[in-house]
Amino acid sequence: MEETSGKDTRSRYTERQLAAAGEVALDLRHALNNPLAALMAEAQLLAMEPLQPEHRAAVDRIIDLCRRTVNLVRGLDAATRAANDA
């Protein structure tokens, strides 16, 4: 019976760890999304302006990096949901 109790304790501990990780991921997602959205909006507005080729390339890189970061944040969110469902 002690063995079952130990497994239950470990299971509850693991569940608490996953819940805590999910909260951290949610906080991180919110902390990243707001400045990221603002940066993306500014870069997209700048991309509408006539720019010299080297500046256009820099703005395009900023937009690409913002999109990649958005995808990473979404992946973090999906991974957190999958872990919590497990």
HELIX and SHEET records of a PDB file:
HELIX    1   1 GLU A    2  ALA A   47  1                                  46    
HELIX    2   2 PRO A   53  ASP A   85  1                                  33    
END                                                                             
